[in-house]
């Protein structure tokens, strides 16, 4: 069992989730049940799956939940690109968030590799 709260990529994904929630407050209410809802679900899924996997019985199960978290991170990446392209989020803010997300993706992938070896 791993202590997820000590994992830097979990910590960073919590910060990312807070930032996405703040950003979504500034997006038009027209998107409340569309893109906003999807972005919030995706971003919450990242730290949630990291936490759930950390409490599983073995590294194989943890790796499975990390794969789900990574999938959610790529889903969020797509949604952020779309929000930027639709001009729902300013380019500079989207670039900053996407850079943070890329760092988290790399960290999760690296940790997955470590668990596999």
Beta strands, then each sheet from edge to edge (+ up, - down):
end
